[in-house]
Amino acid sequence: MIYDLIVIGGGAAGLVVGNLAKTKGFKFLILEMNKAARKIRVTGNGKCNLTNLDMRPEYYNDDFVKDVIYSYPPQKVISFFERMGVKTKTVENRVYPYNESALTVASFLIKGVQENLIEGYKVESIKKLEDIFVINDEYKAKNVFFATGTDATMGHDSVSLLKAFGHRLVPFKPSLVWLKTEVGYIKGLNGIRAKAALSLFDKDKKIAVERGEVLFKKEGVSGIAAFMLSAYVARKDGDYSLSIDFAEDMTATLLSKYPLEGVVKKEISHNIFKQARDRKISPEQAVKDFRLKIIGLGERKFAQVLSGGIDLGDMDPKTMCSKLVKGLYILGECMNIDGQCGGYNLHWAFASAMAAMESISK
Ligand SMILES: Cc1cc2nc3c(=O)[nH]c(=O)nc-3n(C[C@H](O)[C@H](O)[C@H](O)COP(=O)(O)OP(=O)(O)OC[C@H]3O[C@@H](n4cnc5c(N)ncnc54)[C@H](O)[C@@H]3O)c2cc1C
């Protein structure tokens, strides 16, 4: 049998393709090496942040996303899930399933394609013989939808399968992950949390500011703000450092009216005094500009996404079709697109799947 389309990867993008293929009456198959929707189940701390109403190209690494996110905005993703029966809700622009259960999203996505899904099946080769794709010398299809994600937390990297077709790859780096810093000024802080504003500098140039909880680790800094800043570090090599402001709403003059331990946690105050001495600045200045040199990114097994992937130059930004191989569509995180925290990565997986399906339906 020759399928209309075979989807490689039963994750966020692949399952959306499958559900749309079913409604359109295509003959299709989804091949998944693990359990389908494995990663979706752990998204958003188990709540699954599906998309974000504040959707703009600048929240991604490249404006390649422009056509797709304007044609498939958050409302289309919400309608897709609501049509399937998953009620959604919005909290500060972030869209979640109403019951805050990623398992609900996973099970509804799988339910619609159960008969067309083969789990525990790893794709090891893709060939094209005349107009037909042959997968693992076993399955044949007119079109292939490549949606294999990356090896960030629980995933698997399969992009080398497309090298044989001439697709170029941008090396992967962990993103939305903790930042490794020099340890001299964070000694004794492992496990300590504080609310702060974090500024990322490349040499003397301020790149971005993020606010939120900082969680110190033995070898660096974690927490939502550090996660957000890691995206910049992953995307471009630089000479990066962090400036942490532990009291953004206070001036150094106001700070000087209080003992340091009355404003910041005692453990942190030790390190602030040490840095102030070394840099020959006042402790108040060090509270507002506590510097840590960034020396790397946390491991892939802890990253929410990877930056890098299949080079965008070889792909059509409207249809997600390969420019090198007719009938080959590339979707989701395995291409060189990564978004900020807040629903942007799942949105890209869903929206790129919708764009590709629209194109093949025409
Ligand atoms: C802990 C965590 C929390 C996250 N939270 C959020 C969030 O709340 N909101 C958000 O927007 N994003 C979140 N993300 C990111 C988001 O989950 C991913 O960007 C998204 O799942 C990517 O979708 P995808 O379809 O491209 O890949 P995936 O969903 O990873 O699916 C790819 C599938 O392909 C399969 N596969 C790989 N190679 C092969 C092969 N050779 N043969 C067969 N199958 C193969 C894999 O097993 C996998 O199931 C989170 C990520 C993590 C790790």
The ligand as an SDF file (V2000), in Angstrom:
LIG
                    3D

 53 58  0  0  0  0  0  0  0  0999 V2000
   10.0520   19.7890   30.4500 C   0  0  0  0  0  0  0  0  0  0  0  0
    9.5120   20.5190   29.2320 C   0  0  0  0  0  0  0  0  0  0  0  0
    8.4730   21.4150   29.3790 C   0  0  0  0  0  0  0  0  0  0  0  0
    8.0010   22.1160   28.2600 C   0  0  0  0  0  0  0  0  0  0  0  0
    6.9310   22.9480   28.4250 N   0  0  0  0  0  0  0  0  0  0  0  0
    6.4580   23.6160   27.3460 C   0  0  0  0  0  0  0  0  0  0  0  0
    5.2820   24.4260   27.4550 C   0  0  0  0  0  0  0  0  0  0  0  0
    4.5910   24.4460   28.4860 O   0  0  0  0  0  0  0  0  0  0  0  0
    4.9020   25.1630   26.3700 N   0  0  0  0  0  0  0  0  0  0  0  0
    5.6050   25.1070   25.1770 C   0  0  0  0  0  0  0  0  0  0  0  0
    5.2360   25.8140   24.2430 O   0  0  0  0  0  0  0  0  0  0  0  0
    6.6600   24.2850   25.0230 N   0  0  0  0  0  0  0  0  0  0  0  0
    7.0900   23.5270   26.0700 C   0  0  0  0  0  0  0  0  0  0  0  0
    8.1440   22.6660   25.8850 N   0  0  0  0  0  0  0  0  0  0  0  0
    8.7250   22.5040   24.5320 C   0  0  0  0  0  0  0  0  0  0  0  0
    7.8140   21.6130   23.6490 C   0  0  0  0  0  0  0  0  0  0  0  0
    7.4240   20.4750   24.3780 O   0  0  0  0  0  0  0  0  0  0  0  0
    8.5220   21.1800   22.3670 C   0  0  0  0  0  0  0  0  0  0  0  0
    9.0720   22.3030   21.7130 O   0  0  0  0  0  0  0  0  0  0  0  0
    7.5400   20.4630   21.4310 C   0  0  0  0  0  0  0  0  0  0  0  0
    7.0800   19.2700   22.0280 O   0  0  0  0  0  0  0  0  0  0  0  0
    8.1890   20.1410   20.0880 C   0  0  0  0  0  0  0  0  0  0  0  0
    7.2460   19.4350   19.3160 O   0  0  0  0  0  0  0  0  0  0  0  0
    7.7550   18.4660   18.1460 P   0  0  0  0  0  0  0  0  0  0  0  0
    6.5640   17.7940   17.5960 O   0  0  0  0  0  0  0  0  0  0  0  0
    8.6580   19.2010   17.2350 O   0  0  0  0  0  0  0  0  0  0  0  0
    8.6820   17.3840   18.9120 O   0  0  0  0  0  0  0  0  0  0  0  0
    8.2700   16.3480   20.0520 P   0  0  0  0  0  0  0  0  0  0  0  0
    7.0250   16.7380   20.7180 O   0  0  0  0  0  0  0  0  0  0  0  0
    9.5030   16.1510   20.8480 O   0  0  0  0  0  0  0  0  0  0  0  0
    7.9720   15.0120   19.2390 O   0  0  0  0  0  0  0  0  0  0  0  0
    8.9420   14.3790   18.4310 C   0  0  0  0  0  0  0  0  0  0  0  0
    8.6870   12.8860   18.4530 C   0  0  0  0  0  0  0  0  0  0  0  0
    9.4730   12.2420   17.4340 O   0  0  0  0  0  0  0  0  0  0  0  0
    9.9090   10.9850   17.9410 C   0  0  0  0  0  0  0  0  0  0  0  0
   11.0710   10.5540   17.1500 N   0  0  0  0  0  0  0  0  0  0  0  0
   12.3100   11.1170   17.1070 C   0  0  0  0  0  0  0  0  0  0  0  0
   13.0920   10.4430   16.2320 N   0  0  0  0  0  0  0  0  0  0  0  0
   12.3320    9.4340   15.7300 C   0  0  0  0  0  0  0  0  0  0  0  0
   12.5890    8.3740   14.8110 C   0  0  0  0  0  0  0  0  0  0  0  0
   13.7730    8.2500   14.2100 N   0  0  0  0  0  0  0  0  0  0  0  0
   11.5900    7.4930   14.5180 N   0  0  0  0  0  0  0  0  0  0  0  0
   10.3670    7.6110   15.1220 C   0  0  0  0  0  0  0  0  0  0  0  0
   10.0740    8.5840   16.0010 N   0  0  0  0  0  0  0  0  0  0  0  0
   11.0360    9.4920   16.3050 C   0  0  0  0  0  0  0  0  0  0  0  0
   10.2190   11.2840   19.3990 C   0  0  0  0  0  0  0  0  0  0  0  0
   10.2020   10.0930   20.1700 O   0  0  0  0  0  0  0  0  0  0  0  0
    9.0960   12.2510   19.7750 C   0  0  0  0  0  0  0  0  0  0  0  0
    7.9840   11.5880   20.3530 O   0  0  0  0  0  0  0  0  0  0  0  0
    8.6130   21.9280   26.9790 C   0  0  0  0  0  0  0  0  0  0  0  0
    9.6460   21.0050   26.8440 C   0  0  0  0  0  0  0  0  0  0  0  0
   10.0930   20.2840   27.9510 C   0  0  0  0  0  0  0  0  0  0  0  0
   11.1920   19.2860   27.7720 C   0  0  0  0  0  0  0  0  0  0  0  0
  1  2  1  0
  2  3  1  0
  2 52  2  0
  3  4  2  0
  4  5  1  0
  4 50  1  0
  5  6  2  0
  6  7  1  0
  6 13  1  0
  7  8  2  0
  7  9  1  0
  9 10  1  0
 10 11  2  0
 10 12  1  0
 12 13  2  0
 13 14  1  0
 14 15  1  0
 14 50  1  0
 15 16  1  0
 16 17  1  0
 16 18  1  0
 18 19  1  0
 18 20  1  0
 20 21  1  0
 20 22  1  0
 22 23  1  0
 23 24  1  0
 24 25  2  0
 24 26  1  0
 24 27  1  0
 27 28  1  0
 28 29  2  0
 28 30  1  0
 28 31  1  0
 31 32  1  0
 32 33  1  0
 33 34  1  0
 33 48  1  0
 34 35  1  0
 35 36  1  0
 35 46  1  0
 36 37  1  0
 36 45  1  0
 37 38  2  0
 38 39  1  0
 39 40  1  0
 39 45  2  0
 40 41  1  0
 40 42  2  0
 42 43  1  0
 43 44  2  0
 44 45  1  0
 46 47  1  0
 46 48  1  0
 48 49  1  0
 50 51  2  0
 51 52  1  0
 52 53  1  0
M  END
$$$$
